[in-house]
Amino acid sequence: MYIGIDIGLKHLDCAASDAAPSLPRRVPNTEEGVAALAAALAALGPTLVVLEATGASHRPLLAALLAAGLPVGVVNPAQVAAFRTTRLGRHKTDRADAALLARFGKLHGDELRRAAPDEPDLARLRALVAYRDDLVAQRTALRNRRHAAHWSAAAEVVDWLAGDLAGIEARLREVEARIAALLATRPEAAALRVQVGVGPLVAAAVLAYLPAGVLGDPKAAAASAGLHPRQDQSGQRASSRLSKQGCPPLRRSLYLAALSAVRHDPAMAAFHAKLRARGKAAKAATCAVAHKLLRQLMGKIKEARRDHARALPLAA
């Protein structure tokens, strides 16, 4: 039996691929409702529970289902939209979406990666890194507004914006200090920073934005980041580009790391030059470097975790 759950702001709508009279069709999206739904699903023992990734909205339900020991798959909204088109779906309601997820799980459940419980440290790191990204965006907006205000006659606006900007920069320093302190407790962070081009913020983005079950898996990590190539061939026309179905903040961090690696790592510079000599555009070659860089980072995470696990009995 496959269960699909559509996550709404106020309610969680459920549907099953087979008859399930005891499955609640709708529960409130509250702490009590989530707990009741997890208990009901645990009694049913489904083959897979399918959720759609909805930013951060699905995370409380996902955590509760994993704590109950249920197998869960989180699908990309683009996958669900494409599946709806293939099914010629005429309606888009919460209940119809839940039924669609259940059918998707039944047909493609073997292909879906099972979600893994998130580590508290990595969940906190994700919140800190996302908050920092928001602060950087606010700082850029304030700098632009301050520059524009210099051309007006309102000197007080310039002063206010300067004060706002100083506050944002002070908070940025505080957040980055918290990120650095958290990274110091993670064995993977030190291993990542050995790679040329990877600083503390890139290491934090890799550990924060990749799902827990993906860390250490090069192929899955590339797909999650959206760095795997998408082939587009029809007749005499053929092209290749990034899929861009992954995490944009992570992809941006890896692209900046690739730029640095090309400048300072002879091996990456040679790889980049080889791609350029074959006719690759500069950005395409840099994205290929980012893809190669991420795969190497996954190997370093896997090795660091293995070494850490071996050292634990000695430390005890």
Beta strands, then each sheet from edge to edge (+ up, - down):
strand 1: 2-7
strand 2: 11-16
strand 3: 26-28
strand 4: 48-52
strand 5: 72-75
strand 6: 229-234
strand 7: 237-242
sheet 1: 3+ 2- 1+ 4+ 5+
sheet 2: 6+ 7-
end
